Amino acid sequence: MDNQEGPSDKCQEECAGSARRSRAKSRSSSHSRCSQSPQGHQSSITGVTDGRPDGQPGQGGASLNTNNSNNNPNVQSVNNNSSFHCTKFGLTCLSTNADNLRNKLAELNHIISIHNPDIIAVQEVFPKNSEVQPDKVTYETNGYELFLGNNMEKRGVALYIKDDIKANEILLLTSYEEAVWCEIKLKGKDKLIVGSVYRSPNSGQDNNTELANMLKDIAKEHASHLLIMGDLNFPRIDWINETSPASLDDPNTCFLELVRDNFLHQHIKENTHFRPGCQPSCIDLVFTNEEGMVSAVEHLAPIGASHHQMLKFKFNCYYIHETKTRVSYKYDKGDYAKLREELSNIQWNDILADKNTEEMWSIIEGKLIDSMDKCIPKSKPNNKRSVKKPLWMDKKALIKVKKKSASFQRYLQTKEGKDYDTYAKYRNQAK
């Protein structure tokens, strides 16, 4: 889309300009769209966390210096990585039911290298009936913040959000277990609430009621932008005509009424689930609170041997993109005799007296980096994001994955059994 290119170019120009102004210290950047990293915001639902491994609630924004450095001239706040915010348009999103992501992570990384998504929603993340407790570290991938929600005992859901987009996990007061929600700051006062949701096809009435209550609570939050992705297993709903042939008290009909009552728009119209011997169905869904928020929907090949297509689409919004400028030292060209002299001339006992551990470390770090800046030259910053192919992705493996994707697209066009068999053959070879 033509209107998506402009903001990206403008973002680069603004960030570069903001960096120059910061270095020159000549004037305030308050009138520029790009500015120094602000503090984050709290969710108005129940609370947010910042994706820390211990799951403890955080400030939800840029890290805060809590060592009272502003009140103590000897305590210096040091950050060798400059961070700037700018506005970009359009979030590329992927959503799929992985049916055990653990053995498909390498393929997920390959998909990331091709499509460069901003947000990935995954359902049925964990193995079925596993005796081993899932470990979050196992499912992390480079360049993304991973959110798994509070319950990791069932099949599990996940949200991967690029680490240059500030996301806060929302903790809902709900007993519905297989959902994870995050809040993303958009342009101005707008905000996006995004969720990954899974509903088992064996769900009973209680679970269906909890799902309905959770979605009602999210809709009542009145976020400017709402995005819900997930495998909800309502195969009898005709999403093209938005009708259900089932009875009024059937879960399919009740869910369709829930969608209407909460003014949600469902954007996937074609079948997404294909299993031999079963009727194809549209059960992998994407909801928003406005009709024009989703565009460029694509149906991609399933990940691994999953029977669910991967959905790709553009979520139309202006969001806050964080650009980090990382400083690199040329250590091989440093003047280490001068560095030792600089450090030896510091009156450590005097400046560290009566300080707690945190204050002492801040002082030591500040003095060390000040001395390094004087004695070791720096290289020019490189902000390009490098996406590496998985180690197993050699030429043969790449050909198999491409054949899998091409044969699946062929099957979508013809819907013939022989083309599905061809896809299944390449899918099994690409495992």
DAJOPE-V35787 format. One line per field, one symbol per residue. phi: phi as a letter, one per 30 degrees, with the letter a starting at -180 (. if undefined). psi: psi as a letter, one per 40 degrees, with the letter a starting at -180 (. if undefined). burial: b if it has 24 or more other ideal C-beta (glycine too) atoms within 12 Angstrom, else e. Layout:
phi=???
psi=???
burial=???
This chain:
phi=.ddcdeedddedddddddddddddhcadcdccddbdedddbcdcdblbbcidedidecdibddcdcchddcbddccdbbdcdbbcbcbcicdbbbacdhidecbdddeddddddchddbbcbchdcddhddcdeceeecdbdjbdcbcicccccdibbbcbedccdbcdccddbcdccabbbcbdcdicdbccbbcbbbddcdcdddddddddddddddddhddbbbbblcchcdddcddchbbddddcdeddddddddddchcccccccdbbbbeicdebcccbbcbcbdddcbhdbccdddicdccdccbaccdacbdccccccdbccddcdcddddddedddddddddcdicddddddddddddddeddddcbdcdddbcddcccdedddddddddddddedddddddddchcdddddddddddddde
psi=hdeeddddddddddddddddddddfdiifdeidhiihiiaiiiecdiiifeideeihaeeaiiiheefddeheehhhhhehihiiihihhhhiihihdfgedeeddddddddddefidhhhhigdiihfhehhihdddeiiheihhheadhfeadiiihhhieehhihhhhigiehdgihiihhhahbeiihhhihhhhieehadddddddddddddddeefidhhhhiihefgeehhedefiheiideidddddddddddefihhehdiiehhhheihiigehihiieideehifhihiiihbeiehihhhihhhihihhhhhhhhhigdeeigdddddddddehgdddeehfiiddddddddddddddddddehiiihihehhhhiiidegaddddddddddddddddddddfiddddddddddddde.
burial=eeeeeebbeebeebbebbbeebeeeeeebeebbbbbbeebbebebeebbbbeeeeeebbbbbeeeebeeeeeebbbbeeeebbbbbbbbbbbbbbbbbbbbbebbbbbbbbbebbbbbbbbbbbbbeeeeeeebebeebbbebbbbbbbbbbebbbbbbbbbbbbbbbbbbbebebbbbbbbbbbbeeebbbbbbbbbbbbebeeebbebbbebbebbbebebbbbbbbbbbbbbbbebeeeebeeeeeebbebbbbbbeebebbbbbebbbbbeeeeeebbbbbbbbbeeebbbebbbbbbbbbbbbbbbbbbbbbbbbbbbbbebebeeeeeeeeebeeeeeeeeeeeeeeeeeeebeebbbebbbbebbeebbeeeeeebeeeeeeeeebeeeeeebbebbbebbeebbeeeeeeebeebbebbeebe
